[in-house]
Every structure is written in C-alpha cells, then in structure tokens.
C-alpha cells in the first residue's frame, strides 16, 4: 500500500473519533448505553471509541457481512450474534466501520429492534451515501466519502489491509497482490 493512497491519516481519524465520543456522551448523558459492534471491520474503530466514551457501557458483538471477498455488496446480509445479544429495553448504539449500500446496517438495526431495544442509533466511521440502496442516514459519522473502495483502520479487501493505521484508497493493482 502506497502512502499516496491515504485519505485519512491516523492522527485525523483519532481526532474525529474523539469528537464523535463527545457527541455520543452528550446525547446519552446519564443513560446506560449498550454498544453493539459489527465485526470485523469495526474492531479498531470500536476500541478507540470505547477509550473515549468512558464508563457505563455494555458491549455486544455481532458479525454481519454482505461483501465476502468482493469490492461490492452481494445484496444479502448474513448476521451472526455472539452470545445472547442482550438489548431488550436498552438504548443501543450500533457501531460499524462503513455505511455503504446501507443494507448491512439496516439489517442489524432491524434485528436489534426486533429484540426489543428501547432505542437504536447508528455510528459509522465512514459514510458513502452515493451507494445507498435503502433509506438510511447514520446518526453519527466520522467522515463522508465518495464512491471509492477503501481499506485500513479495520476495513479490508479479502481479509487484507485491516492493520493499516490510516484509511487509504485501494487501487486495482493492489487487489491482485
């Protein structure tokens, strides 16, 4: 991965995550919050966000995917929870790496609502509204991007590039490596 591909530096991402945490803390002041993280892409974002949010949180993990090893959504979403996904009667914040077509996030929100959550809001690191296929607007977003495929800071291509500390454009030549 070449440095020239970088869209958001590690420093810029961390600064924006701190700003998001301030917004979320303000909106949930005095309320217990359950964070439901969508694996695997959100792990790095989740870690940094939780560091800034502080106490009085419960964290639940789910896996949801519509990409597989492709650069575009398959259109169908597979959701798997780890444990009981305890959200009934709770205020829930769904944390994900990116809102692209919106299908994954919409499916996760629907699943959580079905399980009786008191309220559900969404927080994404990246929002790509130009590709939206469902009427979905994240409640909290780190950055808005155009119709590009990005990797790093948890986002991957076929399981690669998650470890990059920044977010970069994936060039066609890097897909073949």
PyMOL commands that set and color helices and strands:
alter all, ss='L'
color gray80, all
select helices_A, chain A and resi 3-5+10-27+43-53+103-114+129-131+172-175
alter helices_A, ss='H'
color red, helices_A
select strands_A, chain A and resi 6-8+33-39+57-65+78-81+91-99+119-127+140-144+150-151+167-169
alter strands_A, ss='S'
color yellow, strands_A
deselect
rebuild
show_as cartoon
